[in-house]
């Protein structure tokens, strides 16, 4: 109940492996999206939640490892 699995899309959340910080998506620099995501995650952590971020790219390229990571996160 105190765990959140966050799925970050490559484009919407601006996967740092794919985009530089100054790239704009919907007119907003990706760096701003990263800051917003961090603010949200920090707020949730402050409220006692544990968060696992899973990137779309990882699901598509290494589904088995992502599944293991999720299972471990849920058990811990």
N, C-alpha and C positions, 0 to 999 in steps of 0.2 A: 503493500500500500504506500510506501514512502519512496518508491522507485519510479523513475520516468525514463522511457526510451524515446529519444528524440530522433526523428528521421530528417536529415538535412539533404535537400535536393542540391545537385551540383550547381544549377543555375540560380535558383531562388536564394540560396544561402551563400552562394559564391565560394565554392570549394577552393581553398587557397592553393591546392595543387594544380588548379586549372586557370585561375584568374589572378592578375596582379591587384594590389589594393586600390589602385586608382581607376580600375575598370568600372564603368557605370552600368547598372542594371535598373531599368525603369527610372532613369535619371538620378539614381542614388549611387554614390561610390560604394563599392563592395565593402570597403573598410568600415563604412557606416553600418552596414548590415552585420558585420562581424561584431562591432561594438554593441549593437542592439541584442544580438544573440547572447553575448557574454553578460550583459546586464540582466537579461531574463534568467539565464542559468545561475548567475550569482544570487539573484533574489530567491529562486527556488531552493538553492543549497542553503541559504540563510534560514529558510523555513523548514529545513530538515530533510529535504529530498535528495536522493542520490540520482545522478543523471548519467545516462549512457548515450552518447551521440553516435549515430550510425549514418555514414554518408552513402548516398545513392550509388556512387561509383564503387564503393566497397561491396555493396550487395551484389551489384552486377558482375564484378570481377572476382570475388572471393566469397561466395555465398556460404560455403561450408565453414570458413573461419568466422564469419560474422555470426552465424548461427551458434557456434561454440561460445563466442564472446557474450552473446545474449544469454545463453543458458547459464554461464558462469555468473554473470551480473545478477540474474534472478535468484540464484542459489545463495550468493554471498549476503 
